[in-house]
Amino acid sequence: MKKRKVGFLLFDYVDVLDFAGPAEVLSLTAHNKTEQALTLYKKNLLPTRPFEVYTLSETGMEITTHSGIKVKQDFSIDTSPKLDILIIPGGPLRAVQGVAKNLKIIDWIISHKSIDYLCSVCTGAYILGETGLLDGKKATTHHLALELLREKYPKIEVVSDSKVVQDGNIVSSGGVSSGINMALYLVEQIIGKSAADRTAKTIEFTV
């Protein structure tokens, strides 16, 4: 099984849990119980892990999250390795509106329309909505942003009763901690339910 490269697109005022939660899930996922145990024992992640996680920003420079935590990036969108999975987290409305107006970022996201999985967490769906890739598709977002998503992007079929929604290769999730549900969903789809259950147990998360 190939190792999948996962990129998290970060920006100033992004919500920490939107990316840190799913990043932890994917980073700690292992192929079997032995590797899972070694992952919890060793300082460094095993080279055999199924997901390789990166953080990206437009410029590759450090960003400041909504809570004031600073995050150093692995790559800019220009230097990013070829991704198998792209995850767009959310943040406060003004922040995601600003990203949605950035044509360079929007065009870069569109260029990834055919990758294995294109995902959004929380209000990251607003950014993904701006690309047009959600037109005619089902998607969800934070419960407080559902009506906003409907009004701004009427071609999207907004789902309000599910934490994780997949339509084609696009996967969206509800607010904040729902990104963890989404990451576990990806693990189940790619590796299998036993791996997803094992990872959920490792991080003590109840689905």
Secondary structure, 3 states (H helix, E strand, C coil): CCCEEEEEECCCCCCHHHHHHHHHHHHHCCCCHHHHHHHHHCCCCCCCCCEEEEEEECCCCCEECCCCCEECCCEECCCCCCCCEEEECCCCHHHHHHHHCCHHHHHHHHCCCCCCEEEEECCHHHHHHHCCCCCCCEECCCHHHHHHHHHHCCCCEECCCCCEEEECCEEEECCCCHHHHHHHHHHHHHCCHHHHHHHHHHCCCCC
